[in-house]
Amino acid sequence: MATDIIVSEDEYEVRAAILENGSCVEIFNERKSEERSLGNIYKGRVGSVLPGMQAAFIDIGSSKNGFLHVSDLQAHVNEYGEIERNIDGNGRAARNRTPIESILKKGQEILVQIDKEPIGTKGPRVTGYITIPGRHLVFAPTSSTLGISRRIASEKERSRLQKIVSKHMPKTGGIIVRTACAGCEDSQFVPEIKFLSKTWESVVSKSERKKAPALVYEDLGLVFRVIRDIFTDEVNRFIVEGSALHESILKYVEESLPSLREKIVFYEDEIPAFEKFGIEQEVKKATSRRIWLKSGGYLVIDETEALVAIDVNTGKFVGSESHEETIYQNNLEAAVEIARQIRLRDLGGIIVLDFIDMENPSNRKRVLQTLEKEIRKDRARTNILQFTELGIIEMTRQRQKESLSAMYCSGCPYCGGSGYVLSEETVVIRTLRSLKRAAARAPKGSYRLIVSDMIAARLRKEDRQKLRDLTKSMNIRVKVDANPDIHMEDFRVFEMPHNREIFVS
């Protein structure tokens, strides 16, 4: 699989895109007007402790306090280098956990790390389980465990790495071996372990000198996180747009990853890189509700605060064989695109996939296997369950920040983010009923009705007779004025000639 990384910087933002076989699968964005906090470590102060929620709010000096659950104080690393938060099989807090009120008190100072950036109206989620990532290893100062990435599948390689790293374990703290370690020699680990240990010592020293709340460690910027976490020998090209950015990347790579220097390409075309490689178009598609498949089928993707629903439809796809085969082929193509859209849009939390019903169990199995295969390319932690009796697949995906649509879009001021507005006929009926109630207060009067352009047009054409019947039955006169600035669902009623507004619901 040919992988390219494209990064671009201008006066507004820094962007990075990951392309696999020419198709965009991930997009990262950092706007210069916004503060980034994911991965940062703060010396915070406990603002409040909530025993009923087994959580605390930590003042870290930002506009919103960080949310700290008790499970983020008693986490540990398993053998795969994954954080386990002492949760039982049903997702509930384990009963033997120490209550948070026995651990934290209001006003207490504590070191915490941003685990999830603010999402919507929620503040950041913080954790007391701190990790400092390097290129090959992750240092976990609050642990003592040696964990090896689950993505390193070979037991022989896992055993080799465990023996090498265990010889160089720091006196305090644990180590997580990242996927990039596969094939690395002994000499590559020692300098990084020393560097990460020294970084932690610096964090501790800084926290001792600072008064809470204070930032004591800032993670790397977007481009350098991409280099650290994604730029490996498997990457075909690292394309850079922007001379200043290109120079800083070259300097960083020459010092830390000299073997990868030749993969860095300076982009000089007049057409912007994100436009040339079709990334701008992918961003537009990724903020759309409907995604068309090549066969003619389509996906409908709806996001809520904690849940994402993805619906699969055949659309224009009619197939060429049996009905079951048509549905199977459509679902198979959808499974591949769903995995890509989840990564591209950075969807997280609970995700429900509504595939078209298949009668053949083997077809269901192959669709599930295809989805699992594509999801394995995702670096975020995911968990996929089996098909339910209704033909639905449930899955979860690690959520660290806002999705792409939440970052690029805001709620529609017209519909309030619901995606719906009242129909014109409904608004007309509501308006006439309100006018009727207003006229009942002052019969035989004259009224001025201010409505939107669309509603005014209906009252003068399709619903003209309705207005006539009302004025005749109430013995009133009504003048309709159109206002292009008024919401389609709104209207205003004035009693004439005094031009006194009458407020009716």
C-alpha positions as CSV (number, residue, x, y, z in Angstrom):
1,M,0.0,0.0,0.0
2,A,1.5,3.3,-1.1
3,T,1.2,5.9,1.6
4,D,1.9,9.6,1.1
5,I,1.8,12.4,3.7
6,I,1.0,15.9,2.5
7,V,1.4,18.9,4.9
8,S,0.7,22.6,4.1
9,E,0.9,25.8,6.1
10,D,-0.5,29.3,5.5
11,E,-1.3,32.3,7.6
12,Y,-4.6,30.7,8.8
13,E,-3.8,27.0,9.6
14,V,-1.5,24.0,9.4
15,R,-3.0,21.0,7.7
16,A,-1.9,17.4,7.1
17,A,-3.4,14.7,5.0
18,I,-2.7,10.9,4.8
19,L,-3.2,9.3,1.4
20,E,-3.3,5.6,0.9
21,N,-3.1,4.4,-2.8
22,G,-4.0,8.0,-3.8
23,S,-7.2,8.1,-1.6
24,C,-7.4,10.5,1.3
25,V,-8.0,8.6,4.6
26,E,-7.1,11.1,7.3
27,I,-7.0,14.8,7.7
28,F,-5.5,16.8,10.5
29,N,-6.0,20.5,11.1
30,E,-4.6,23.1,13.5
31,R,-5.9,26.7,13.2
32,K,-3.6,29.4,14.4
33,S,-6.4,31.3,16.0
34,E,-7.3,28.3,18.3
35,E,-5.5,26.9,21.3
36,R,-4.5,23.2,21.0
37,S,-4.3,21.2,24.2
38,L,-4.4,17.5,23.5
39,G,-1.5,15.7,25.1
40,N,-0.5,18.8,27.2
41,I,0.3,18.3,30.9
42,Y,-1.0,20.7,33.5
43,K,-0.5,21.3,37.2
44,G,-4.2,21.7,38.1
45,R,-6.2,22.4,41.2
46,V,-9.3,20.4,42.2
47,G,-12.2,22.7,41.8
48,S,-14.9,20.3,43.0
49,V,-15.4,16.7,43.8
50,L,-18.7,15.0,42.8
51,P,-19.1,11.7,44.7
52,G,-22.4,11.0,42.9
53,M,-20.6,11.0,39.5
54,Q,-17.3,9.6,40.9
55,A,-15.6,12.5,39.2
56,A,-13.9,15.8,39.8
57,F,-13.5,19.1,37.9
58,I,-9.9,20.3,37.7
59,D,-9.0,23.9,37.1
60,I,-6.2,23.9,34.5
61,G,-6.3,27.6,33.7
62,S,-8.5,27.3,30.6
63,S,-12.0,28.7,30.1
64,K,-13.5,25.3,31.1
65,N,-12.4,23.0,33.9
66,G,-11.1,19.5,33.0
67,F,-13.4,16.5,33.8
68,L,-11.5,13.8,35.7
69,H,-13.3,10.5,36.3
70,V,-12.1,8.2,39.1
71,S,-11.2,5.5,36.4
72,D,-8.6,8.0,35.1
73,L,-6.8,8.0,38.5
74,Q,-6.6,4.2,38.8
75,A,-5.7,3.1,35.3
76,H,-2.8,0.7,34.4
77,V,-1.1,-0.6,31.2
78,N,-1.9,-4.1,30.1
79,E,0.6,-6.4,28.2
80,Y,-0.4,-4.7,24.9
81,G,0.5,-1.2,26.0
82,E,-3.2,-0.3,26.3
83,I,-4.6,1.7,29.1
84,E,-7.2,-0.2,31.2
85,R,-9.4,1.9,33.4
86,N,-10.7,-0.7,35.9
87,I,-14.2,-0.9,34.2
88,D,-16.3,-4.1,34.5
89,G,-17.7,-6.0,31.5
90,N,-20.9,-3.8,31.3
91,G,-18.9,-0.6,31.2
92,R,-19.7,0.3,34.8
93,A,-17.2,1.3,37.4
94,A,-15.7,-1.7,39.2
95,R,-17.1,-2.0,42.7
96,N,-13.7,-2.4,44.4
97,R,-12.5,0.9,43.2
98,T,-11.5,3.5,45.8
99,P,-14.0,6.3,45.9
100,I,-12.8,9.5,44.4
101,E,-13.7,11.5,47.6
102,S,-11.1,9.4,49.4
103,I,-8.4,10.4,46.8
104,L,-9.1,14.0,46.0
105,K,-10.1,17.0,48.0
106,K,-11.2,20.5,46.9
107,G,-8.1,22.7,46.5
108,Q,-5.7,19.8,46.1
109,E,-3.0,20.2,43.4
110,I,-2.6,17.4,40.9
111,L,-0.8,16.7,37.6
112,V,-3.2,15.9,34.8
113,Q,-2.9,15.4,31.0
114,I,-5.5,16.3,28.4
115,D,-7.0,13.0,27.2
116,K,-9.8,14.5,25.1
117,E,-10.0,18.1,23.8
118,P,-13.2,20.1,24.4
119,I,-16.0,18.8,22.3
120,G,-19.1,20.9,21.8
121,T,-20.3,22.2,25.1
122,K,-18.1,19.8,27.1
123,G,-14.8,20.8,28.5
124,P,-11.6,18.8,28.1
125,R,-11.3,15.3,29.7
126,V,-8.2,14.9,31.7
127,T,-6.4,11.9,33.1
128,G,-4.0,11.4,36.0
129,Y,-2.5,8.5,34.0
130,I,0.3,10.5,32.2
131,T,2.2,9.4,29.1
132,I,5.0,11.0,27.2
133,P,5.3,9.7,23.7
134,G,8.5,9.3,21.7
135,R,8.9,7.9,18.2
136,H,9.5,4.3,19.3
137,L,8.4,4.2,22.9
138,V,5.9,5.8,25.3
139,F,7.1,6.6,28.8
140,A,4.4,6.1,31.5
141,P,5.8,7.7,34.7
142,T,2.8,6.6,36.8
143,S,3.1,2.9,35.8
144,S,5.7,0.2,36.1
145,T,4.5,-2.0,33.3
146,L,6.2,-3.0,30.0
147,G,3.6,-3.2,27.3
148,I,4.0,-4.0,23.6
149,S,1.7,-2.8,20.9
150,R,-0.9,-5.3,19.8
151,R,-0.2,-4.3,16.2
152,I,3.1,-6.1,16.5
153,A,1.5,-9.5,15.7
154,S,4.6,-11.7,15.6
155,E,5.1,-13.5,18.9
156,K,8.8,-13.9,18.1
157,E,9.3,-10.2,17.5
158,R,7.2,-9.3,20.7
159,S,9.5,-11.6,22.7
160,R,12.6,-10.1,21.2
161,L,11.5,-6.5,22.0
162,Q,10.4,-7.4,25.5
163,K,13.9,-8.8,26.3
164,I,15.7,-5.8,24.8
165,V,13.5,-3.1,26.4
166,S,13.3,-4.9,29.8
167,K,17.1,-4.6,30.1
168,H,16.8,-0.8,29.9
169,M,13.7,-0.1,31.9
170,P,14.0,3.1,34.0
171,K,14.1,2.9,37.8
172,T,10.6,4.4,38.0
173,G,7.9,4.4,35.4
174,G,6.7,2.1,32.7
175,I,7.4,1.7,29.0
176,I,5.0,1.1,26.1
177,V,6.6,-0.3,22.9
178,R,5.0,1.3,19.8
179,T,4.4,-0.4,16.5
180,A,7.3,1.6,15.0
181,C,9.7,-0.5,17.1
182,A,9.3,-3.6,15.0
183,G,12.7,-4.6,13.7
184,C,14.6,-2.0,15.7
185,E,17.9,-2.7,17.3
186,D,19.0,-2.4,20.9
187,S,20.9,0.8,20.2
188,Q,17.8,2.7,19.2
189,F,16.0,2.3,22.5
190,V,18.6,3.5,25.1
191,P,18.8,7.2,23.9
192,E,15.0,7.5,23.6
193,I,14.4,6.0,27.1
194,K,16.9,8.5,28.5
195,F,15.3,11.4,26.6
196,L,11.8,10.5,27.8
197,S,12.9,10.1,31.4
198,K,14.7,13.4,31.3
199,T,11.6,15.0,29.8
200,W,9.5,13.7,32.7
201,E,12.1,15.0,35.2
202,S,11.8,18.4,33.6
203,V,8.0,18.3,33.9
204,V,8.3,17.4,37.6
205,S,10.8,20.2,38.2
206,K,8.7,22.7,36.4
207,S,5.6,21.7,38.3
208,E,7.4,22.2,41.6
209,R,8.3,25.7,40.7
210,K,4.9,26.7,39.2
211,K,1.7,27.6,41.0
212,A,-1.4,25.8,39.9
213,P,-3.1,26.1,37.4
214,A,-0.1,26.0,35.0
215,L,1.0,24.4,31.8
216,V,4.1,22.2,32.5
217,Y,4.4,20.3,29.3
218,E,3.3,21.1,25.8
219,D,3.1,18.3,23.2
220,L,4.6,18.8,19.7
221,G,2.7,20.8,17.1
222,L,0.7,19.1,14.4
223,V,3.3,18.5,11.7
224,F,5.9,17.2,14.2
225,R,3.4,14.9,15.8
226,V,2.7,13.5,12.3
227,I,6.4,12.9,11.8
228,R,6.7,11.3,15.2
229,D,3.6,9.1,15.0
230,I,3.1,8.3,11.3
231,F,6.3,9.1,9.2
232,T,8.0,5.7,8.9
233,D,9.9,3.7,6.2
234,E,6.6,2.5,4.9
235,V,5.7,6.0,3.8
236,N,6.3,6.7,0.1
237,R,6.6,10.5,0.1
238,F,6.4,13.3,2.7
239,I,5.2,16.2,0.5
240,V,5.6,19.7,2.1
241,E,4.0,22.9,0.8
242,G,5.6,26.1,2.2
243,S,9.3,26.9,2.2
244,A,9.6,27.9,5.9
245,L,7.7,24.7,6.9
246,H,9.9,22.6,4.6
247,E,13.1,24.0,6.2
248,S,12.0,23.4,9.7
249,I,10.9,19.8,8.8
250,L,14.3,19.1,7.1
251,K,16.1,20.3,10.2
252,Y,14.0,18.2,12.5
253,V,14.3,15.1,10.4
254,E,18.1,15.5,9.8
255,E,18.6,15.5,13.6
256,S,16.2,12.7,14.6
257,L,15.4,10.6,11.5
258,P,18.2,11.1,9.0
259,S,17.4,7.8,7.1
260,L,14.0,9.3,6.1
261,R,15.4,12.6,4.7
262,E,15.2,11.6,1.1
263,K,11.5,10.9,1.3
264,I,10.8,14.6,2.0
265,V,9.6,16.4,-1.2
266,F,9.2,20.2,-1.5
267,Y,6.0,21.0,-3.3
268,E,6.5,23.8,-5.9
269,D,3.5,23.5,-8.2
270,E,1.3,26.7,-8.6
271,I,-1.8,24.7,-7.9
272,P,-2.2,24.3,-4.1
273,A,-1.2,20.8,-2.9
274,F,-4.5,20.1,-1.2
275,E,-6.3,21.0,-4.5
276,K,-3.9,19.1,-6.7
277,F,-4.3,15.8,-4.8
278,G,-8.1,16.1,-4.5
279,I,-8.0,16.7,-0.7
280,E,-10.1,19.9,-0.8
281,Q,-12.8,17.9,-2.6
282,E,-12.6,15.1,0.0
283,V,-13.1,17.6,2.8
284,K,-16.2,18.9,1.1
285,K,-17.6,15.4,0.8
286,A,-16.6,14.6,4.4
287,T,-18.9,17.4,5.6
288,S,-21.8,16.1,3.6
289,R,-24.6,13.9,5.0
290,R,-24.8,11.7,2.0
291,I,-21.8,9.9,0.4
292,W,-22.2,8.2,-3.0
293,L,-20.5,4.9,-3.7
294,K,-19.0,4.1,-7.1
295,S,-21.7,1.5,-7.8
296,G,-24.5,3.9,-7.3
297,G,-25.4,3.0,-3.7
298,Y,-24.9,5.6,-1.0
299,L,-24.3,6.1,2.7
300,V,-26.2,8.5,5.0
301,I,-24.1,9.7,8.0
302,D,-25.7,11.4,11.0
303,E,-23.8,12.6,14.0
304,T,-25.2,13.3,17.5
305,E,-23.2,14.3,20.6
306,A,-22.4,10.7,21.6
307,L,-23.5,8.5,18.8
308,V,-23.0,8.2,15.0
309,A,-25.5,6.4,12.8
310,I,-24.5,5.3,9.3
311,D,-27.2,4.0,7.0
312,V,-26.4,1.9,3.8
313,N,-28.7,2.2,0.8
314,T,-28.6,0.7,-2.7
315,G,-29.6,4.0,-4.4
316,K,-29.1,3.6,-8.1
317,F,-27.3,0.3,-7.8
318,V,-29.5,-2.5,-9.4
319,G,-26.9,-5.2,-9.7
320,S,-26.8,-7.9,-12.4
321,E,-27.6,-11.2,-10.5
322,S,-29.9,-12.2,-7.7
323,H,-31.4,-9.7,-5.2
324,E,-29.3,-11.2,-2.4
325,E,-26.1,-10.8,-4.5
326,T,-27.0,-7.2,-5.3
327,I,-27.4,-6.4,-1.6
328,Y,-24.2,-8.3,-0.7
329,Q,-22.1,-6.4,-3.3
330,N,-23.5,-3.1,-2.2
331,N,-22.8,-3.8,1.5
332,L,-19.3,-5.0,0.7
333,E,-18.5,-1.8,-1.1
334,A,-20.1,0.2,1.7
335,A,-18.0,-1.6,4.4
336,V,-14.8,-0.3,2.7
337,E,-16.1,3.2,2.4
338,I,-17.5,3.3,5.9
339,A,-14.1,2.4,7.3
340,R,-12.5,5.2,5.2
341,Q,-15.2,7.8,6.2
342,I,-14.8,7.0,9.9
343,R,-11.1,7.7,9.7
344,L,-11.5,10.7,7.4
345,R,-14.2,12.3,9.5
346,D,-12.5,11.2,12.7
347,L,-15.8,9.9,14.0
348,G,-15.7,8.6,17.6
349,G,-17.8,7.2,20.4
350,I,-20.6,4.7,19.7
351,I,-21.1,4.1,15.9
352,V,-24.1,2.2,14.6
353,L,-23.9,0.7,11.1
354,D,-27.2,-0.2,9.4
355,F,-26.4,-2.4,6.5
356,I,-29.1,-3.7,4.2
357,D,-30.5,-7.0,5.4
358,M,-28.8,-10.1,4.0
359,E,-30.3,-13.6,4.4
360,N,-27.2,-15.5,3.7
361,P,-25.1,-15.8,7.0
362,S,-21.8,-16.3,4.9
363,N,-22.5,-12.9,3.2
364,R,-22.9,-11.2,6.6
365,K,-19.6,-12.8,7.8
366,R,-17.7,-11.6,4.7
367,V,-19.0,-8.1,5.0
368,L,-18.0,-8.0,8.7
369,Q,-14.6,-9.4,7.8
370,T,-14.1,-6.7,5.2
371,L,-15.1,-4.0,7.7
372,E,-12.7,-5.4,10.3
373,K,-9.9,-5.7,7.7
374,E,-10.3,-2.0,6.7
375,I,-10.6,-0.8,10.3
376,R,-7.3,-2.4,11.2
377,K,-5.6,0.3,9.2
378,D,-7.0,2.8,11.7
379,R,-4.6,3.9,14.5
380,A,-7.4,4.8,16.9
381,R,-8.6,2.1,19.2
382,T,-11.8,0.4,17.9
383,N,-14.1,-2.4,18.9
384,I,-16.5,-4.0,16.5
385,L,-19.3,-6.3,17.6
386,Q,-21.1,-9.0,15.5
387,F,-24.2,-8.4,13.4
388,T,-27.4,-8.1,15.4
389,E,-30.6,-9.8,14.5
390,L,-31.7,-6.6,12.8
391,G,-28.7,-6.6,10.5
392,I,-26.9,-3.8,12.5
393,I,-23.2,-3.6,13.5
394,E,-22.3,-1.8,16.6
395,M,-18.8,-0.5,17.2
396,T,-16.9,2.0,19.3
397,R,-13.9,4.2,18.3
398,Q,-11.5,6.2,20.5
399,R,-12.6,9.8,20.6
400,Q,-10.0,12.4,21.4
401,K,-11.2,15.6,19.7
402,E,-14.0,17.0,17.6
403,S,-14.9,15.3,14.4
404,L,-14.1,16.9,11.0
405,S,-17.6,18.2,10.5
406,A,-17.7,19.7,14.1
407,M,-14.4,21.5,13.3
408,Y,-15.4,22.7,9.9
409,C,-19.1,23.4,10.4
410,S,-21.4,25.1,12.9
411,G,-25.1,24.6,13.6
412,C,-27.4,26.1,10.9
413,P,-28.8,29.5,12.3
414,Y,-32.0,28.8,10.3
415,C,-32.9,25.4,11.6
416,G,-31.0,25.5,14.8
417,G,-28.9,22.5,13.8
418,S,-31.9,20.1,13.6
419,G,-31.7,19.9,9.8
420,Y,-35.4,20.7,9.5
421,V,-37.6,23.8,9.2
422,L,-41.4,23.9,9.2
423,S,-43.0,23.5,5.8
424,E,-44.4,26.7,4.2
425,E,-48.0,25.4,4.5
426,T,-47.5,24.8,8.2
427,V,-46.2,28.3,8.7
428,V,-49.1,29.8,6.8
429,I,-51.6,27.9,9.0
430,R,-49.9,29.0,12.2
431,T,-49.7,32.6,11.0
432,L,-53.4,32.7,10.1
433,R,-54.4,31.1,13.4
434,S,-52.3,33.7,15.3
435,L,-53.9,36.5,13.2
436,K,-57.3,35.1,14.1
437,R,-56.5,35.3,17.8
438,A,-55.2,38.9,17.4
439,A,-58.3,39.9,15.6
440,A,-60.5,38.5,18.3
441,R,-59.1,41.2,20.7
442,A,-59.9,44.1,18.4
443,P,-62.6,43.1,15.9
444,K,-63.4,45.2,12.8
445,G,-59.8,46.4,12.9
446,S,-57.0,46.8,10.4
447,Y,-53.8,44.8,10.7
448,R,-50.3,44.7,9.1
449,L,-48.8,41.2,8.8
450,I,-45.0,41.0,8.4
451,V,-43.7,37.6,7.1
452,S,-40.8,36.2,5.2
453,D,-40.6,36.4,1.4
454,M,-41.7,32.8,0.9
455,I,-44.7,33.0,3.2
456,A,-45.8,36.4,1.7
457,A,-45.7,34.8,-1.8
458,R,-47.9,31.9,-0.6
459,L,-50.4,34.3,1.0
460,R,-50.7,36.2,-2.3
461,K,-51.0,33.0,-4.5
462,E,-51.7,29.5,-3.3
463,D,-53.2,30.5,0.1
464,R,-54.8,33.7,-1.0
465,Q,-58.3,32.3,-0.5
466,K,-57.5,31.2,3.0
467,L,-56.6,34.8,3.9
468,R,-59.7,36.1,2.2
469,D,-61.9,33.7,4.1
470,L,-60.3,34.8,7.4
471,T,-60.7,38.5,6.8
472,K,-64.3,38.1,5.7
473,S,-65.3,35.9,8.7
474,M,-63.5,38.2,11.2
475,N,-64.6,41.4,9.4
476,I,-61.0,42.8,9.3
477,R,-58.5,44.2,6.8
478,V,-55.0,42.7,6.5
479,K,-52.0,44.1,4.7
480,V,-49.2,41.5,4.0
481,D,-45.6,42.9,3.9
482,A,-42.7,40.7,3.0
483,N,-39.4,41.1,4.9
484,P,-36.4,39.2,3.5
485,D,-34.6,39.3,6.8
486,I,-37.2,37.5,8.9
487,H,-37.0,33.8,9.6
488,M,-39.3,31.7,7.5
489,E,-41.1,30.4,10.6
490,D,-41.5,33.9,12.2
491,F,-44.1,36.6,11.7
492,R,-45.2,39.9,13.4
493,V,-48.7,41.3,13.7
494,F,-49.4,45.1,14.1
495,E,-52.6,46.8,14.8
496,M,-53.2,49.8,12.5
497,P,-53.2,52.8,12.2
498,H,-51.3,53.0,15.6
499,N,-48.7,50.5,14.4
500,R,-48.9,48.7,17.8
501,E,-47.4,45.2,17.8
502,I,-49.7,42.5,19.1
503,F,-47.8,39.5,20.6
504,V,-49.5,36.2,19.9
505,S,-48.0,32.7,20.3
